[in-house]
Amino acid sequence: MNDSVIRSIDPCETSINELLRLEEASWPQRLRASESTIRERFRLGHEVVGAVVNGSLVAAAGFVHTSQAPTDRLTFPTDHRTYSSLPASTPVCSTFVYNLCVVPGQRGRGAVRQILRAVESEARARRARFLVGDARCPAYAGGRIQSRRRVERDAVFREALDNWHASGVHPTDHVLMRDPVLRLYYRYLQCEFLFPVSGFLPEDTASGGFSVICVKRLNGQVR
Ligand SMILES: CC(C)(COP(=O)(O)OP(=O)(O)OC[C@H]1O[C@@H](n2cnc3c(N)ncnc32)[C@H](O)[C@@H]1OP(=O)(O)O)[C@@H](O)C(=O)NCCC(=O)NCCS
């Protein structure tokens, strides 16, 4: 993706329209952020890093710096709406990332790696100790998100996730790597998978409503 520019997206009218177009191209309606949600997130102090090709926003991820720690299961958000609508807070402990997406025509061209790197660098600049993601896991039930590539339901992965959720016993990373989204986060962030949250985003039927919370420990170090 040599012709792309990675940049911070300002909360201006033009950017909000670009983000709406990106949401429309990248997500089915039930999973899209609405205009009011996008505006509210900016109002709460959230930021967006995006990839721009020939003047068009083709990929992005939203994030917020928060005093919350992902390791505290009791205070961790139980649903995607809460997770992606926390007000920015200090002292910064974590950077919560959400809505990573690429328009179908630009997938497989390196935008994801560049965006995650940029968000990690923002997290380090704020001396966050954790970079946190809510990973979809479409191998659970199978499906397709605005893509020619369908993710097939994977019975082994599904059983492992169900057991993890029911027993708290962590499956091997080998089993988790059967899911393409978890594999993507692992590849780019070398993250740990902390726990699955059932009913996190019920509209994400491919993931059976589950999200797997993943974390990269930054130890508050600026790189
Ligand atoms: C998931 C997504 C961001 C990947 O973008 P991309 O540009 O294809 O990613 P990259 O080329 O850097 O990495 C390829 C990896 O992405 C994952 N991936 C590719 N196609 C995918 C699909 N249809 N569904 C889920 N994951 C997919 C796989 O891990 C793949 O690696 P593999 O070829 O070894 O299986 C993109 O498919 C997308 O925007 N999907 C819709 C939104 C979404 O599901 N976002 C994840 C939020 S948690």
The ligand as an SDF file (V2000), in Angstrom:
LIG
                    3D

 48 50  0  0  0  0  0  0  0  0999 V2000
  -10.5320   -7.8820    9.0750 C   0  0  0  0  0  0  0  0  0  0  0  0
   -9.9960   -6.8340    8.0780 C   0  0  0  0  0  0  0  0  0  0  0  0
   -9.7270   -5.5290    8.8240 C   0  0  0  0  0  0  0  0  0  0  0  0
   -8.6960   -7.3740    7.4900 C   0  0  0  0  0  0  0  0  0  0  0  0
   -8.2080   -6.4380    6.5500 O   0  0  0  0  0  0  0  0  0  0  0  0
   -7.0870   -6.9080    5.4710 P   0  0  0  0  0  0  0  0  0  0  0  0
   -6.6140   -5.7070    4.7640 O   0  0  0  0  0  0  0  0  0  0  0  0
   -7.6330   -8.0420    4.6810 O   0  0  0  0  0  0  0  0  0  0  0  0
   -5.9550   -7.4810    6.4590 O   0  0  0  0  0  0  0  0  0  0  0  0
   -4.4660   -7.9380    6.1170 P   0  0  0  0  0  0  0  0  0  0  0  0
   -4.2940   -8.1200    4.6470 O   0  0  0  0  0  0  0  0  0  0  0  0
   -3.5270   -7.0140    6.8090 O   0  0  0  0  0  0  0  0  0  0  0  0
   -4.3900   -9.3240    6.8560 O   0  0  0  0  0  0  0  0  0  0  0  0
   -4.9510  -10.4830    6.2880 C   0  0  0  0  0  0  0  0  0  0  0  0
   -5.5590  -11.2170    7.4510 C   0  0  0  0  0  0  0  0  0  0  0  0
   -6.8290  -10.6290    7.8040 O   0  0  0  0  0  0  0  0  0  0  0  0
   -7.7220  -11.6560    8.2000 C   0  0  0  0  0  0  0  0  0  0  0  0
   -8.8400  -11.6900    7.2360 N   0  0  0  0  0  0  0  0  0  0  0  0
   -8.7580  -11.6400    5.9000 C   0  0  0  0  0  0  0  0  0  0  0  0
   -9.9830  -11.7230    5.3500 N   0  0  0  0  0  0  0  0  0  0  0  0
  -10.8480  -11.8110    6.3630 C   0  0  0  0  0  0  0  0  0  0  0  0
  -12.2640  -11.9280    6.4310 C   0  0  0  0  0  0  0  0  0  0  0  0
  -13.0460  -11.9830    5.3550 N   0  0  0  0  0  0  0  0  0  0  0  0
  -12.8200  -11.9770    7.6550 N   0  0  0  0  0  0  0  0  0  0  0  0
  -12.0640  -11.9380    8.7520 C   0  0  0  0  0  0  0  0  0  0  0  0
  -10.7250  -11.8300    8.7390 N   0  0  0  0  0  0  0  0  0  0  0  0
  -10.1200  -11.7780    7.5530 C   0  0  0  0  0  0  0  0  0  0  0  0
   -6.9110  -12.9660    8.1590 C   0  0  0  0  0  0  0  0  0  0  0  0
   -6.2560  -13.1510    9.4100 O   0  0  0  0  0  0  0  0  0  0  0  0
   -5.8800  -12.6630    7.1160 C   0  0  0  0  0  0  0  0  0  0  0  0
   -4.7240  -13.4580    7.2570 O   0  0  0  0  0  0  0  0  0  0  0  0
   -4.6970  -14.8960    6.5570 P   0  0  0  0  0  0  0  0  0  0  0  0
   -4.7070  -14.6080    5.0960 O   0  0  0  0  0  0  0  0  0  0  0  0
   -3.4560  -15.5000    7.0640 O   0  0  0  0  0  0  0  0  0  0  0  0
   -5.9340  -15.6250    6.9370 O   0  0  0  0  0  0  0  0  0  0  0  0
  -10.9790   -6.5950    6.8990 C   0  0  0  0  0  0  0  0  0  0  0  0
  -11.3060   -7.8440    6.3300 O   0  0  0  0  0  0  0  0  0  0  0  0
  -12.2540   -5.8920    7.3290 C   0  0  0  0  0  0  0  0  0  0  0  0
  -12.3300   -4.6710    7.3480 O   0  0  0  0  0  0  0  0  0  0  0  0
  -13.2990   -6.6850    7.6730 N   0  0  0  0  0  0  0  0  0  0  0  0
  -14.5940   -6.1560    8.1010 C   0  0  0  0  0  0  0  0  0  0  0  0
  -14.4840   -5.5110    9.4820 C   0  0  0  0  0  0  0  0  0  0  0  0
  -13.8990   -6.4460   10.5370 C   0  0  0  0  0  0  0  0  0  0  0  0
  -14.2660   -7.6070   10.6590 O   0  0  0  0  0  0  0  0  0  0  0  0
  -12.9910   -5.8840   11.3580 N   0  0  0  0  0  0  0  0  0  0  0  0
  -12.3870   -6.5910   12.4920 C   0  0  0  0  0  0  0  0  0  0  0  0
  -12.7750   -5.8530   13.7410 C   0  0  0  0  0  0  0  0  0  0  0  0
  -12.3790   -6.7630   15.2120 S   0  0  0  0  0  0  0  0  0  0  0  0
  1  2  1  0
  2  3  1  0
  2  4  1  0
  2 36  1  0
  4  5  1  0
  5  6  1  0
  6  7  2  0
  6  8  1  0
  6  9  1  0
  9 10  1  0
 10 11  2  0
 10 12  1  0
 10 13  1  0
 13 14  1  0
 14 15  1  0
 15 16  1  0
 15 30  1  0
 16 17  1  0
 17 18  1  0
 17 28  1  0
 18 19  1  0
 18 27  1  0
 19 20  2  0
 20 21  1  0
 21 22  1  0
 21 27  2  0
 22 23  1  0
 22 24  2  0
 24 25  1  0
 25 26  2  0
 26 27  1  0
 28 29  1  0
 28 30  1  0
 30 31  1  0
 31 32  1  0
 32 33  2  0
 32 34  1  0
 32 35  1  0
 36 37  1  0
 36 38  1  0
 38 39  2  0
 38 40  1  0
 40 41  1  0
 41 42  1  0
 42 43  1  0
 43 44  2  0
 43 45  1  0
 45 46  1  0
 46 47  1  0
 47 48  1  0
M  END
$$$$
